[in-house]
Structure formats: C-alpha cells, structure tokens
Amino acid sequence: DAKTTQPTSMDCAEGRAANLPCNHSTISGNEYVYWYRQIHSQGPQYIIHGLKNNETNEMASLIITEDRKSSTLILPHATLRDTAVYYCIVRVGNQGGKLIFGQGTELSVKP
Amino acid sequence: GAVVSQHPSWVICKSGTSVKIECRSLDFQATTMFWYRQFPKQSLMLMATSNEGSKATYEQGVEKDKFLINHASLTLSTLTVTSAHPEDSSFYICSARGPSGRGAGELFFGEGSRLTVL
C-alpha cells in the first residue's frame, strides 16, 4: 500500500473550515484514499473515503487532485469536538481490508 | 453504522498472568477482524488479522505464542496476552470490516482496551 505524508499538527479556529492535507504521490490506480480520526483514548472513527472523485458526507468533504497524488480533508465548520488525530490512509479497496496507519495530523480546534 | 464492542475497556493485571480481550461485532457478521496495539503518543500498529474458523495471520515481529488470537464465531474474536509483562502495557484496539453493501470495505473500530501490567 502507498505511503502517505501528513503534517504533524495543525490548529484551527472554532467555526472555521479545517483543511487537512495528505500527500500520496506513489498511489496506484486501484488504491482508495481513506480518512479516519481518533479522539484521545478512543478507537478510530471512519470519516470518508474516495477513489478519484471528490466526496462529501455529513462529516466532511474529500478533495482528491486530478493526478491523485494528494488529497485534502475538509471539515467545513470545525468544533471543539473535532480535536483529534486525523489519519490519511491509502489502500487497495477490496484487498484484505487491513489498514496501515501512519502518524497522522493532530488537529487542535481552538475557541 | 456498524458497531464493534470491546471488553474489558481497561484491565490491570500482575506480571506473569494472562489477559483476554474480547472484540464483538454487535449488529453484523465479521469474517475478518484486525487487532492493533497503540503505545502513548504513537500511531496504531497492526498486530494480526483474525480470520473466522482459521488461524490468525500475524504481522512481522509480533509473537504469535505471546498474543493468542481466536476467532471462533462470526461475531467474536479474542486476543489473549499470555504471561504479560510491563512492556505489554498498551491500548489494544480491534476492528472489523463492515457488512457488505457499505462499499470499498470500510473498517469499524472498537473502543479499545487499555492494559496495564504491574
């Protein structure tokens, strides 16, 4: 599975959009981009995933560049409860199912 | 969404004893579950893949005789830390692939089990 690179930490003001970048320059054509987050001392929570097209759900939007070498997770109106570590993971969608976690981005939403 | 539950949430044990952690898929069947370990300030590390009705597949460097995994039913996988030592103290997290139809195999995670070995 392709490796991802994320900033170690980011701050965001409450109510503003949080844009979390992820680089995955070695992604293969059959690899999906997944985003999970982990609030302190809890299990990870699925946020969103995509292959080529931009995706949106009730939690967030995922913007994938045309060459698929990078993506951005957007939390449109960040709240204090969005403070967590956000993991960007790429893997083949239907192969084995296991996820290999990198270091993620620690997002701090501040009042 | 699909719910995965772990028990116990936290456990304290003496060095040399064995501890069993359960992972259950509450509202769906999971033929495959995954066990992770997480040390403080670190990311999740995949330990093994638990397959219903067959032997678990361990990641490189994980001792299979130390971390016994049993997946006896479609809704339950157990991880037993045998002869636990203080260095085994960690946050253990399980996950299961969601039911078919959810698309591209998203995984659902349990709440985690914090093990402290004295």
Boltz contact constraints between the chains, C-beta under 6 A:
constraints:
  - contact:
      token1: [A, 32]
      token2: [B, 104]
      max_distance: 6.0
  - contact:
      token1: [A, 43]
      token2: [B, 93]
      max_distance: 6.0
  - contact:
      token1: [A, 43]
      token2: [B, 109]
      max_distance: 6.0
  - contact:
      token1: [A, 43]
      token2: [B, 110]
      max_distance: 6.0
  - contact:
      token1: [A, 43]
      token2: [B, 111]
      max_distance: 6.0
  - contact:
      token1: [A, 43]
      token2: [B, 112]
      max_distance: 6.0
  - contact:
      token1: [A, 44]
      token2: [B, 109]
      max_distance: 6.0
  - contact:
      token1: [A, 46]
      token2: [B, 106]
      max_distance: 6.0
  - contact:
      token1: [A, 93]
      token2: [B, 104]
      max_distance: 6.0
  - contact:
      token1: [A, 93]
      token2: [B, 105]
      max_distance: 6.0
  - contact:
      token1: [A, 94]
      token2: [B, 105]
      max_distance: 6.0
  - contact:
      token1: [A, 97]
      token2: [B, 32]
      max_distance: 6.0
  - contact:
      token1: [A, 97]
      token2: [B, 97]
      max_distance: 6.0
  - contact:
      token1: [A, 97]
      token2: [B, 105]
      max_distance: 6.0
  - contact:
      token1: [A, 98]
      token2: [B, 34]
      max_distance: 6.0
  - contact:
      token1: [A, 98]
      token2: [B, 46]
      max_distance: 6.0
  - contact:
      token1: [A, 98]
      token2: [B, 49]
      max_distance: 6.0
  - contact:
      token1: [A, 99]
      token2: [B, 107]
      max_distance: 6.0
  - contact:
      token1: [A, 101]
      token2: [B, 43]
      max_distance: 6.0
  - contact:
      token1: [A, 101]
      token2: [B, 44]
      max_distance: 6.0
  - contact:
      token1: [A, 103]
      token2: [B, 43]
      max_distance: 6.0
